[in-house]
Amino acid sequence: MKEKILIVEDRFIEANDLKLMLSKAGYQVVGIAGSVQKAKTLIEQNRPDIVLLDIFLTGTLTGIDLAVQLREEHIAFVYLSANSNEEILEAAKATQPYGFLVKPFREKDVLVTLEIARYRHEHALKAGSRQEALLRTEFEQILGRTPTSQHRLLEIAKALQPYFPFEYLSVGFRSDNRATYNEHGFLRIGFDEYQEVGKNELMIIARLNERELGEFEAATVHEVIPSFYNEETLLGSFKTASIKRLLADTFQLKSLLVLPMPYSEGESFSFSFFSRRPAAYNAEYIAFFSRIQRVLTNALESFFSTIPRQQVGGVSTRATTPEERIFEGIIGKSHLLLNVFDNILQVAPTETSVLILGESGTGKERIAESIHRISPRSGKPLVKVNCAALPPSLIESELFGHEKGAFTGALEKRIGKFELASEGTIFLDEIGEMPFEMQVKLLRVLQEREIERIGGRAPQKVNIRIIAATNRNLEREVAEGRFRLDLYYRLNVFPILLPPLRERKEDIPVLVTHFINYFNRKMGKKVSGLSEKLAKNMTAYNWPGNIRELEHVLERSILLAKGPTIDDVALPGIPAKQTEAASEETRIKTIHENERDHIIAVLRKCNGRIWGAGAAAEVLNMPPSTLKSRMIKLGIKKEYTK
């Protein structure tokens, strides 16, 4: 008997059809529920392996509400939906389902999707166990070091970074009976670089005296259970006078995860993770915290046995620098890039397939190289394949090889890329360009870990790790029939999204310095830098070609430079001397940016009113609740409407 399946669908005919399909295929259907409440009862009674979950159900609760509980209980679920509303689908995707089935269902699609869901769920459970084991080992190593080390608290914070990504971490004791600020902060300023922010540093940065800081602390309500806040709830839940709001405003932080741990009666030690991303945390972080809480408690008890808790705010820690350059060739310190580094460190030691997503020119190949460099396979080959550059007629031979005489022109045996990568890693760049008929054969390699040469008599086992990359939207490719759904879910086990250069412009100056130094050495030049005006222009430009475009522009400019300073650069479509004025004008806004501007303009015209006759919702011809949701999604705040 295969896995136990619960069907949560309020339409009897569709639910019954699904039941017949699944029973015929050998699955055990443990029940059909038409509401979230009934589904919860059946889950408690039968503990299904996979839940097929419709979004809109009988009652006030939706399938998305139930999905949150399923995630917490580590039960795999697949959405059933005929709804194509973008907001609903975005909310559903945020719960991280194991697949989607679009009504009406085809039996083949249902069975394939269930098989993929089973595979991804098993992999997620194994990955979670590995993470817990790795963190436990790291804490043991920290505790085994010199007991008098003043850096132990920082080491604990650094150990937590890959699992609870943060730009600012506040740690310390909290008590409802005390209005004294007794926390210590770590501001992330680079990979493995942290600046300490103690009580005195915070007062200087925020321009407060000790009495004012105490007033902020007195006005703060501390959580007693693990909680998370996105940008909207972070700013809405805490009044201006609270410590959390003070930290958010001071360091431009947008989301928060609070993990309190009881320490003694009326007192707790708390970790407050802040991120600059608007929705960095979810219920999965709280679930992971519950699994590691005991080992974390042991680490803290050991720490406070050598350093009194009254001195937490005065622990002397310094910013640390990386001992080795493990991300060679990847330049920058923006928080978006640091999140990519954290993902690399998390996935590299495993055998997990990785899918690198990002626009052309963002450096996807560099990411693949870093994953391989710090993986257990680093001593073995990394074979790179550009799927877009291979002719369709030769791609099978290139990937899998062929025997002598297998076809006209096959004068000798050829070893394919997969065999060359044996024991190592194969990087499939531009995987979205792979012909549809080849995707079936690649899927078989992923499932069976074996290949068959053209003209070969028997398959051969291969021990490889697969890293794929694409600049295409694979979900859209799947929807339009150009990419196989089952292959997408096999590859998309651990996605890493690379931010475009326009979203991390703070990295442009350091990238410019890197490329100037590189091309100076290569060309024998002595260019010292850019003029102040040009530096501003290049930061203002939107860089549609990303880092590759920046590299080519600087290479050309250094080659043509007559003196030590570059004064002008003609960016594509913008004449030199006009870059600053034209940079914003040449940029084409996205659909979301145009929608955002339009909503803000209407809100201003309506004096910020959303509800009522003549208000913004009526002008825009949409329900007020929908308008409010769009404002949250597009980051429109009330002050923008003034």
GUPALO-624524 format. One record per residue (C-alpha): x, y, z; residue in three letters. Coordinates in steps of 0.1 Angstrom, whole numbers, m for minus. Example, Ala and Ser with C-alpha at 12.3 -4.5 7.8 and 13.67 -1.06 7.14 Angstrom:
<<123, m45, 78>, "ALA">,
<<137, m11, 71>, "SER">,
! end
This chain:
<<0, 0, 0>, "MET">,
<<13, 35, m9>, "LYS">,
<<11, 67, 11>, "GLU">,
<<m21, 77, 30>, "LYS">,
<<m38, 106, 12>, "ILE">,
<<m64, 130, 27>, "LEU">,
<<m85, 149, 1>, "ILE">,
<<m97, 184, 13>, "VAL">,
<<m122, 194, m14>, "GLU">,
<<m157, 207, m9>, "ASP">,
<<m170, 196, m43>, "ARG">,
<<m182, 160, m41>, "PHE">,
<<m178, 150, m78>, "ILE">,
<<m142, 163, m80>, "GLU">,
<<m133, 148, m47>, "ALA">,
<<m148, 114, m56>, "ASN">,
<<m130, 114, m90>, "ASP">,
<<m97, 120, m72>, "LEU">,
<<m105, 92, m47>, "LYS">,
<<m111, 67, m76>, "LEU">,
<<m79, 77, m93>, "MET">,
<<m58, 73, m62>, "LEU">,
<<m74, 41, m50>, "SER">,
<<m68, 26, m85>, "LYS">,
<<m31, 36, m83>, "ALA">,
<<m28, 19, m49>, "GLY">,
<<m30, 49, m26>, "TYR">,
<<m49, 47, 7>, "GLN">,
<<m75, 75, 8>, "VAL">,
<<m81, 82, 45>, "VAL">,
<<m110, 106, 40>, "GLY">,
<<m126, 135, 22>, "ILE">,
<<m131, 168, 40>, "ALA">,
<<m151, 198, 28>, "GLY">,
<<m139, 222, 55>, "SER">,
<<m108, 230, 74>, "VAL">,
<<m124, 220, 107>, "GLN">,
<<m133, 185, 94>, "LYS">,
<<m99, 182, 78>, "ALA">,
<<m82, 189, 112>, "LYS">,
<<m103, 161, 128>, "THR">,
<<m93, 136, 101>, "LEU">,
<<m56, 146, 103>, "ILE">,
<<m57, 140, 141>, "GLU">,
<<m73, 106, 136>, "GLN">,
<<m54, 93, 106>, "ASN">,
<<m21, 113, 102>, "ARG">,
<<m20, 113, 64>, "PRO">,
<<13, 113, 45>, "ASP">,
<<1, 138, 18>, "ILE">,
<<m29, 162, 18>, "VAL">,
<<m45, 173, m15>, "LEU">,
<<m58, 207, m5>, "LEU">,
<<m83, 230, m23>, "ASP">,
<<m79, 267, m15>, "ILE">,
<<m116, 277, m12>, "PHE">,
<<m136, 255, 11>, "LEU">,
<<m168, 255, 31>, "THR">,
<<m166, 278, 61>, "GLY">,
<<m145, 309, 69>, "THR">,
<<m111, 292, 68>, "LEU">,
<<m93, 285, 35>, "THR">,
<<m68, 258, 25>, "GLY">,
<<m41, 284, 29>, "ILE">,
<<m50, 286, 66>, "ASP">,
<<m47, 248, 69>, "LEU">,
<<m14, 248, 50>, "ALA">,
<<3, 267, 78>, "VAL">,
<<m6, 239, 103>, "GLN">,
<<5, 212, 78>, "LEU">,
<<39, 229, 75>, "ARG">,
<<43, 230, 112>, "GLU">,
<<34, 193, 115>, "GLU">,
<<57, 183, 86>, "HIS">,
<<29, 169, 65>, "ILE">,
<<33, 172, 27>, "ALA">,
<<5, 190, 8>, "PHE">,
<<m4, 198, m28>, "VAL">,
<<m28, 225, m37>, "TYR">,
<<m59, 219, m59>, "LEU">,
<<m71, 250, m76>, "SER">,
<<m89, 264, m106>, "ALA">,
<<m82, 299, m93>, "ASN">,
<<m57, 320, m113>, "SER">,
<<m59, 352, m92>, "ASN">,
<<m23, 364, m88>, "GLU">,
<<m28, 375, m51>, "GLU">,
<<m43, 341, m41>, "ILE">,
<<m15, 322, m59>, "LEU">,
<<12, 343, m43>, "GLU">,
<<m3, 337, m8>, "ALA">,
<<m5, 300, m16>, "ALA">,
<<31, 299, m28>, "LYS">,
<<42, 316, 4>, "ALA">,
<<32, 285, 24>, "THR">,
<<57, 265, 3>, "GLN">,
<<36, 237, m10>, "PRO">,
<<50, 205, m26>, "TYR">,
<<31, 211, m58>, "GLY">,
<<0, 225, m76>, "PHE">,
<<m27, 206, m95>, "LEU">,
<<m49, 228, m117>, "VAL">,
<<m85, 217, m122>, "LYS">,
<<m97, 198, m142>, "PRO">,
<<m73, 170, m132>, "PHE">,
<<m57, 145, m155>, "ARG">,
<<m49, 112, m139>, "GLU">,
<<m13, 112, m152>, "LYS">,
<<m7, 147, m137>, "ASP">,
<<m21, 137, m104>, "VAL">,
<<1, 106, m100>, "LEU">,
<<33, 124, m112>, "VAL">,
<<26, 153, m88>, "THR">,
<<21, 130, m59>, "LEU">,
<<54, 112, m67>, "GLU">,
<<72, 145, m68>, "ILE">,
<<56, 156, m36>, "ALA">,
<<67, 124, m19>, "ARG">,
<<103, 128, m31>, "TYR">,
<<106, 165, m21>, "ARG">,
<<90, 158, 13>, "HIS">,
<<115, 130, 21>, "GLU">,
<<143, 152, 10>, "HIS">,
<<131, 181, 32>, "ALA">,
<<129, 158, 62>, "LEU">,
<<165, 145, 56>, "LYS">,
<<178, 180, 51>, "ALA">,
<<161, 192, 83>, "GLY">,
<<178, 164, 103>, "SER">,
<<212, 172, 88>, "ARG">,
<<207, 209, 97>, "GLN">,
<<200, 200, 133>, "GLU">,
<<229, 176, 135>, "ALA">,
<<253, 202, 119>, "LEU">,
<<241, 229, 143>, "LEU">,
<<245, 206, 173>, "ARG">,
<<280, 198, 163>, "THR">,
<<289, 235, 158>, "GLU">,
<<276, 244, 193>, "PHE">,
<<296, 215, 208>, "GLU">,
<<327, 229, 191>, "GLN">,
<<320, 264, 204>, "ILE">,
<<315, 251, 240>, "LEU">,
<<347, 231, 238>, "GLY">,
<<368, 261, 232>, "ARG">,
<<386, 282, 259>, "THR">,
<<359, 289, 286>, "PRO">,
<<372, 324, 291>, "THR">,
<<367, 333, 255>, "SER">,
<<350, 367, 252>, "GLN">,
<<339, 359, 217>, "HIS">,
<<316, 330, 225>, "ARG">,
<<284, 349, 222>, "LEU">,
<<294, 362, 188>, "LEU">,
<<303, 327, 178>, "GLU">,
<<268, 315, 188>, "ILE">,
<<253, 343, 167>, "ALA">,
<<274, 334, 137>, "LYS">,
<<265, 298, 140>, "ALA">,
<<228, 307, 139>, "LEU">,
<<232, 330, 108>, "GLN">,
<<227, 303, 81>, "PRO">,
<<195, 290, 99>, "TYR">,
<<180, 323, 110>, "PHE">,
<<193, 349, 85>, "PRO">,
<<196, 384, 99>, "PHE">,
<<211, 418, 93>, "GLU">,
<<208, 427, 130>, "TYR">,
<<206, 403, 160>, "LEU">,
<<197, 416, 195>, "SER">,
<<203, 392, 224>, "VAL">,
<<200, 395, 261>, "GLY">,
<<179, 390, 293>, "PHE">,
<<144, 404, 295>, "ARG">,
<<121, 409, 325>, "SER">,
<<87, 426, 328>, "ASP">,
<<99, 440, 361>, "ASN">,
<<129, 459, 348>, "ARG">,
<<130, 490, 325>, "ALA">,
<<168, 488, 320>, "THR">,
<<181, 481, 285>, "TYR">,
<<202, 449, 289>, "ASN">,
<<207, 436, 254>, "GLU">,
<<236, 433, 230>, "HIS">,
<<234, 437, 193>, "GLY">,
<<253, 424, 163>, "PHE">,
<<250, 443, 130>, "LEU">,
<<261, 423, 100>, "ARG">,
<<284, 444, 78>, "ILE">,
<<298, 417, 55>, "GLY">,
<<302, 379, 52>, "PHE">,
<<315, 367, 86>, "ASP">,
<<318, 404, 96>, "GLU">,
<<298, 418, 125>, "TYR">,
<<299, 451, 143>, "GLN">,
<<289, 450, 180>, "GLU">,
<<262, 474, 191>, "VAL">,
<<261, 475, 229>, "GLY">,
<<242, 499, 251>, "LYS">,
<<266, 528, 246>, "ASN">,
<<270, 523, 209>, "GLU">,
<<232, 522, 204>, "LEU">,
<<228, 555, 224>, "MET">,
<<254, 572, 201>, "ILE">,
<<239, 559, 169>, "ILE">,
<<203, 567, 179>, "ALA">,
<<213, 599, 196>, "ARG">,
<<197, 591, 229>, "LEU">,
<<207, 595, 265>, "ASN">,
<<204, 567, 291>, "GLU">,
<<171, 580, 305>, "ARG">,
<<155, 581, 270>, "GLU">,
<<168, 546, 262>, "LEU">,
<<152, 534, 295>, "GLY">,
<<119, 550, 284>, "GLU">,
<<120, 530, 252>, "PHE">,
<<127, 498, 271>, "GLU">,
<<99, 505, 296>, "ALA">,
<<74, 510, 267>, "ALA">,
<<83, 477, 251>, "THR">,
<<61, 446, 255>, "VAL">,
<<83, 415, 253>, "HIS">,
<<70, 383, 237>, "GLU">,
<<67, 352, 258>, "VAL">,
<<63, 328, 228>, "ILE">,
<<82, 327, 195>, "PRO">,
<<67, 352, 171>, "SER">,
<<75, 367, 137>, "PHE">,
<<65, 400, 120>, "TYR">,
<<67, 412, 84>, "ASN">,
<<71, 449, 74>, "GLU">,
<<35, 458, 79>, "GLU">,
<<30, 441, 113>, "THR">,
<<64, 452, 125>, "LEU">,
<<57, 488, 121>, "LEU">,
<<20, 484, 131>, "GLY">,
<<24, 463, 162>, "SER">,
<<50, 484, 179>, "PHE">,
<<45, 520, 188>, "LYS">,
<<72, 545, 181>, "THR">,
<<85, 544, 217>, "ALA">,
<<94, 506, 217>, "SER">,
<<129, 492, 214>, "ILE">,
<<119, 471, 184>, "LYS">,
<<107, 502, 165>, "ARG">,
<<138, 521, 175>, "LEU">,
<<161, 493, 161>, "LEU">,
<<140, 490, 130>, "ALA">,
<<141, 527, 123>, "ASP">,
<<178, 531, 132>, "THR">,
<<191, 502, 110>, "PHE">,
<<164, 502, 82>, "GLN">,
<<150, 468, 93>, "LEU">,
<<117, 454, 79>, "LYS">,
<<110, 421, 95>, "SER">,
<<115, 404, 129>, "LEU">,
<<117, 370, 144>, "LEU">,
<<117, 368, 183>, "VAL">,
<<127, 336, 200>, "LEU">,
<<124, 338, 238>, "PRO">,
<<137, 311, 260>, "MET">,
<<128, 308, 297>, "PRO">,
<<158, 311, 320>, "TYR">,
<<146, 317, 355>, "SER">,
<<113, 327, 371>, "GLU">,
<<101, 360, 356>, "GLY">,
<<131, 362, 333>, "GLU">,
<<140, 350, 298>, "SER">,
<<169, 351, 274>, "PHE">,
<<157, 363, 240>, "SER">,
<<170, 362, 204>, "PHE">,
<<156, 389, 182>, "SER">,
<<165, 385, 145>, "PHE">,
<<159, 415, 123>, "PHE">,
<<161, 415, 85>, "SER">,
<<160, 442, 58>, "ARG">,
<<137, 420, 37>, "ARG">,
<<100, 428, 41>, "PRO">,
<<89, 392, 49>, "ALA">,
<<120, 372, 58>, "ALA">,
<<105, 349, 84>, "TYR">,
<<77, 324, 86>, "ASN">,
<<63, 296, 108>, "ALA">,
<<91, 272, 96>, "GLU">,
<<117, 292, 115>, "TYR">,
<<97, 287, 147>, "ILE">,
<<93, 250, 141>, "ALA">,
<<131, 247, 135>, "PHE">,
<<137, 266, 167>, "PHE">,
<<116, 242, 187>, "SER">,
<<138, 213, 175>, "ARG">,
<<171, 230, 185>, "ILE">,
<<159, 248, 216>, "GLN">,
<<175, 222, 240>, "ARG">,
<<209, 223, 224>, "VAL">,
<<208, 261, 223>, "LEU">,
<<198, 263, 259>, "THR">,
<<228, 241, 269>, "ASN">,
<<251, 264, 249>, "ALA">,
<<238, 295, 267>, "LEU">,
<<240, 279, 301>, "GLU">,
<<276, 271, 295>, "SER">,
<<282, 306, 283>, "PHE">,
<<267, 322, 314>, "PHE">,
<<286, 299, 336>, "SER">,
<<318, 317, 326>, "THR">,
<<304, 352, 319>, "ILE">,
<<279, 367, 343>, "PRO">,
<<246, 376, 327>, "ARG">,
<<248, 411, 340>, "GLN">,
<<278, 416, 316>, "GLN">,
<<259, 406, 285>, "VAL">,
<<257, 442, 274>, "GLY">,
<<294, 446, 279>, "GLY">,
<<308, 416, 262>, "VAL">,
<<338, 428, 242>, "SER">,
<<336, 415, 207>, "THR">,
<<352, 428, 176>, "ARG">,
<<342, 426, 140>, "ALA">,
<<357, 394, 124>, "THR">,
<<369, 389, 89>, "THR">,
<<368, 357, 69>, "PRO">,
<<398, 334, 74>, "GLU">,
<<397, 323, 38>, "GLU">,
<<381, 336, 6>, "ARG">,
<<355, 309, 0>, "ILE">,
<<334, 330, m23>, "PHE">,
<<362, 338, m48>, "GLU">,
<<351, 362, m76>, "GLY">,
<<318, 372, m59>, "ILE">,
<<321, 408, m49>, "ILE">,
<<298, 428, m26>, "GLY">,
<<284, 431, 9>, "LYS">,
<<247, 440, 3>, "SER">,
<<223, 422, 25>, "HIS">,
<<207, 405, m5>, "LEU">,
<<241, 391, m16>, "LEU">,
<<249, 380, 20>, "LEU">,
<<217, 360, 20>, "ASN">,
<<229, 342, m11>, "VAL">,
<<262, 334, 8>, "PHE">,
<<242, 320, 36>, "ASP">,
<<222, 298, 12>, "ASN">,
<<255, 285, m3>, "ILE">,
<<269, 276, 30>, "LEU">,
<<237, 258, 40>, "GLN">,
<<234, 237, 8>, "VAL">,
<<271, 231, m2>, "ALA">,
<<279, 203, 23>, "PRO">,
<<249, 182, 12>, "THR">,
<<241, 163, m20>, "GLU">,
<<210, 183, m27>, "THR">,
<<203, 195, m63>, "SER">,
<<204, 232, m66>, "VAL">,
<<186, 255, m90>, "LEU">,
<<202, 290, m94>, "ILE">,
<<177, 316, m106>, "LEU">,
<<185, 351, m118>, "GLY">,
<<187, 375, m147>, "GLU">,
<<215, 372, m173>, "SER">,
<<248, 387, m161>, "GLY">,
<<241, 382, m123>, "THR">,
<<269, 356, m118>, "GLY">,
<<251, 323, m117>, "LYS">,
<<282, 304, m128>, "GLU">,
<<302, 319, m99>, "ARG">,
<<276, 307, m75>, "ILE">,
<<279, 271, m89>, "ALA">,
<<317, 273, m86>, "GLU">,
<<314, 283, m49>, "SER">,
<<290, 255, m41>, "ILE">,
<<313, 230, m57>, "HIS">,
<<344, 245, m41>, "ARG">,
<<332, 241, m5>, "ILE">,
<<314, 208, m10>, "SER">,
<<327, 173, m2>, "PRO">,
<<332, 169, m40>, "ARG">,
<<356, 198, m43>, "SER">,
<<385, 175, m52>, "GLY">,
<<366, 161, m81>, "LYS">,
<<357, 177, m115>, "PRO">,
<<332, 205, m120>, "LEU">,
<<319, 200, m156>, "VAL">,
<<300, 230, m171>, "LYS">,
<<274, 226, m198>, "VAL">,
<<257, 255, m216>, "ASN">,
<<224, 240, m227>, "CYS">,
<<216, 270, m249>, "ALA">,
<<249, 265, m269>, "ALA">,
<<244, 228, m278>, "LEU">,
<<227, 220, m311>, "PRO">,
<<195, 199, m306>, "PRO">,
<<209, 172, m328>, "SER">,
<<240, 168, m307>, "LEU">,
<<229, 175, m272>, "ILE">,
<<222, 138, m263>, "GLU">,
<<257, 128, m275>, "SER">,
<<273, 157, m256>, "GLU">,
<<256, 149, m224>, "LEU">,
<<255, 110, m224>, "PHE">,
<<282, 101, m250>, "GLY">,
<<280, 75, m278>, "HIS">,
<<296, 43, m289>, "GLU">,
<<317, 39, m320>, "LYS">,
<<294, 34, m350>, "GLY">,
<<263, 44, m332>, "ALA">,
<<254, 68, m360>, "PHE">,
<<269, 82, m392>, "THR">,
<<301, 101, m383>, "GLY">,
<<306, 83, m349>, "ALA">,
<<341, 72, m357>, "LEU">,
<<351, 65, m321>, "GLU">,
<<336, 62, m287>, "LYS">,
<<328, 95, m270>, "ARG">,
<<325, 101, m232>, "ILE">,
<<296, 124, m223>, "GLY">,
<<296, 153, m199>, "LYS">,
<<278, 132, m172>, "PHE">,
<<305, 105, m172>, "GLU">,
<<332, 132, m172>, "LEU">,
<<316, 146, m140>, "ALA">,
<<316, 113, m122>, "SER">,
<<322, 117, m85>, "GLU">,
<<320, 154, m90>, "GLY">,
<<294, 181, m100>, "THR">,
<<278, 189, m133>, "ILE">,
<<266, 225, m139>, "PHE">,
<<237, 227, m164>, "LEU">,
<<236, 264, m173>, "ASP">,
<<205, 278, m191>, "GLU">,
<<185, 246, m183>, "ILE">,
<<154, 264, m195>, "GLY">,
<<167, 262, m231>, "GLU">,
<<169, 223, m230>, "MET">,
<<147, 207, m257>, "PRO">,
<<115, 192, m244>, "PHE">,
<<123, 157, m256>, "GLU">,
<<157, 158, m238>, "MET">,
<<140, 168, m205>, "GLN">,
<<126, 133, m202>, "VAL">,
<<160, 117, m204>, "LYS">,
<<175, 142, m179>, "LEU">,
<<146, 134, m155>, "LEU">,
<<156, 97, m157>, "ARG">,
<<192, 106, m148>, "VAL">,
<<180, 125, m118>, "LEU">,
<<157, 96, m107>, "GLN">,
<<178, 66, m115>, "GLU">,
<<213, 81, m113>, "ARG">,
<<223, 63, m145>, "GLU">,
<<229, 72, m181>, "ILE">,
<<230, 52, m214>, "GLU">,
<<253, 61, m242>, "ARG">,
<<238, 63, m277>, "ILE">,
<<244, 29, m292>, "GLY">,
<<252, 15, m257>, "GLY">,
<<240, m19, m246>, "ARG">,
<<234, m12, m209>, "ALA">,
<<229, 18, m186>, "PRO">,
<<258, 30, m164>, "GLN">,
<<255, 43, m129>, "LYS">,
<<268, 78, m123>, "VAL">,
<<276, 94, m90>, "ASN">,
<<272, 131, m96>, "ILE">,
<<256, 162, m80>, "ARG">,
<<235, 184, m103>, "ILE">,
<<235, 222, m102>, "ILE">,
<<212, 239, m128>, "ALA">,
<<207, 276, m136>, "ALA">,
<<183, 296, m157>, "THR">,
<<173, 332, m164>, "ASN">,
<<138, 321, m174>, "ARG">,
<<107, 319, m153>, "ASN">,
<<104, 281, m152>, "LEU">,
<<69, 282, m136>, "GLU">,
<<57, 301, m166>, "ARG">,
<<76, 277, m189>, "GLU">,
<<58, 248, m172>, "VAL">,
<<24, 266, m175>, "ALA">,
<<30, 272, m212>, "GLU">,
<<41, 236, m219>, "GLY">,
<<77, 242, m226>, "ARG">,
<<92, 227, m195>, "PHE">,
<<82, 194, m177>, "ARG">,
<<65, 199, m144>, "LEU">,
<<82, 167, m129>, "ASP">,
<<116, 179, m140>, "LEU">,
<<110, 213, m125>, "TYR">,
<<102, 199, m91>, "TYR">,
<<132, 176, m92>, "ARG">,
<<155, 205, m99>, "LEU">,
<<138, 230, m77>, "ASN">,
<<147, 213, m44>, "VAL">,
<<169, 241, m32>, "PHE">,
<<165, 273, m52>, "PRO">,
<<189, 302, m49>, "ILE">,
<<177, 335, m63>, "LEU">,
<<204, 360, m73>, "LEU">,
<<194, 397, m70>, "PRO">,
<<199, 419, m101>, "PRO">,
<<225, 447, m98>, "LEU">,
<<198, 474, m97>, "ARG">,
<<186, 459, m63>, "GLU">,
<<220, 460, m47>, "ARG">,
<<234, 493, m59>, "LYS">,
<<254, 497, m28>, "GLU">,
<<278, 470, m42>, "ASP">,
<<285, 491, m74>, "ILE">,
<<315, 511, m59>, "PRO">,
<<333, 479, m47>, "VAL">,
<<326, 462, m80>, "LEU">,
<<340, 492, m99>, "VAL">,
<<372, 491, m78>, "THR">,
<<375, 453, m84>, "HIS">,
<<372, 456, m122>, "PHE">,
<<395, 486, m124>, "ILE">,
<<422, 467, m105>, "ASN">,
<<417, 436, m126>, "TYR">,
<<419, 454, m160>, "PHE">,
<<448, 475, m148>, "ASN">,
<<468, 443, m143>, "ARG">,
<<456, 428, m175>, "LYS">,
<<462, 458, m197>, "MET">,
<<492, 473, m179>, "GLY">,
<<472, 505, m172>, "LYS">,
<<473, 528, m141>, "LYS">,
<<437, 540, m139>, "VAL">,
<<430, 551, m103>, "SER">,
<<392, 554, m104>, "GLY">,
<<362, 573, m116>, "LEU">,
<<354, 610, m113>, "SER">,
<<330, 619, m86>, "GLU">,
<<303, 628, m111>, "LYS">,
<<307, 596, m131>, "LEU">,
<<306, 575, m99>, "ALA">,
<<272, 590, m91>, "LYS">,
<<260, 585, m126>, "ASN">,
<<270, 548, m126>, "MET">,
<<252, 542, m93>, "THR">,
<<221, 559, m107>, "ALA">,
<<221, 538, m139>, "TYR">,
<<198, 507, m138>, "ASN">,
<<222, 482, m154>, "TRP">,
<<198, 459, m173>, "PRO">,
<<228, 437, m182>, "GLY">,
<<238, 434, m146>, "ASN">,
<<274, 427, m135>, "ILE">,
<<284, 415, m170>, "ARG">,
<<274, 449, m185>, "GLU">,
<<293, 468, m158>, "LEU">,
<<324, 447, m165>, "GLU">,
<<323, 453, m202>, "HIS">,
<<317, 490, m198>, "VAL">,
<<347, 494, m175>, "LEU">,
<<369, 472, m197>, "GLU">,
<<362, 495, m227>, "ARG">,
<<366, 526, m206>, "SER">,
<<399, 516, m192>, "ILE">,
<<412, 506, m226>, "LEU">,
<<404, 540, m240>, "LEU">,
<<414, 560, m208>, "ALA">,
<<440, 588, m215>, "LYS">,
<<447, 597, m179>, "GLY">,
<<445, 583, m144>, "PRO">,
<<408, 591, m139>, "THR">,
<<378, 581, m161>, "ILE">,
<<355, 611, m166>, "ASP">,
<<329, 599, m190>, "ASP">,
<<312, 566, m200>, "VAL">,
<<287, 562, m228>, "ALA">,
<<262, 537, m214>, "LEU">,
<<240, 519, m240>, "PRO">,
<<214, 542, m254>, "GLY">,
<<228, 572, m233>, "ILE">,
<<254, 596, m248>, "PRO">,
<<283, 604, m226>, "ALA">,
<<279, 636, m206>, "LYS">,
<<241, 629, m203>, "GLN">,
<<242, 597, m182>, "THR">,
<<231, 613, m149>, "GLU">,
<<201, 631, m164>, "ALA">,
<<190, 602, m187>, "ALA">,
<<196, 572, m164>, "SER">,
<<162, 573, m148>, "GLU">,
<<144, 584, m180>, "GLU">,
<<156, 554, m200>, "THR">,
<<145, 529, m175>, "ARG">,
<<112, 512, m184>, "ILE">,
<<91, 506, m153>, "LYS">,
<<77, 472, m145>, "THR">,
<<39, 464, m144>, "ILE">,
<<40, 465, m106>, "HIS">,
<<58, 498, m105>, "GLU">,
<<32, 514, m129>, "ASN">,
<<4, 499, m108>, "GLU">,
<<20, 513, m76>, "ARG">,
<<23, 548, m91>, "ASP">,
<<m13, 547, m103>, "HIS">,
<<m27, 536, m69>, "ILE">,
<<m6, 563, m51>, "ILE">,
<<m19, 590, m76>, "ALA">,
<<m55, 579, m70>, "VAL">,
<<m50, 578, m32>, "LEU">,
<<m36, 613, m32>, "ARG">,
<<m65, 626, m53>, "LYS">,
<<m89, 610, m27>, "CYS">,
<<m69, 624, 2>, "ASN">,
<<m59, 590, 13>, "GLY">,
<<m94, 577, 17>, "ARG">,
<<m99, 540, 8>, "ILE">,
<<m135, 533, 18>, "TRP">,
<<m167, 551, 10>, "GLY">,
<<m183, 571, m18>, "ALA">,
<<m158, 588, m41>, "GLY">,
<<m129, 570, m23>, "ALA">,
<<m99, 553, m39>, "ALA">,
<<m115, 518, m40>, "ALA">,
<<m146, 532, m59>, "GLU">,
<<m124, 552, m84>, "VAL">,
<<m102, 521, m90>, "LEU">,
<<m133, 499, m93>, "ASN">,
<<m121, 473, m68>, "MET">,
<<m133, 461, m34>, "PRO">,
<<m117, 481, m5>, "PRO">,
<<m102, 449, 10>, "SER">,
<<m85, 441, m24>, "THR">,
<<m71, 476, m26>, "LEU">,
<<m57, 473, 10>, "LYS">,
<<m41, 440, 0>, "SER">,
<<m26, 455, m31>, "ARG">,
<<m12, 484, m10>, "MET">,
<<5, 459, 14>, "ILE">,
<<19, 439, m15>, "LYS">,
<<32, 469, m33>, "LEU">,
<<46, 486, m2>, "GLY">,
<<23, 516, m3>, "ILE">,
<<22, 533, 31>, "LYS">,
<<m2, 560, 43>, "LYS">,
<<25, 587, 43>, "GLU">,
<<30, 582, 6>, "TYR">,
<<m5, 595, m1>, "THR">,
<<0, 629, 14>, "LYS">,
! end
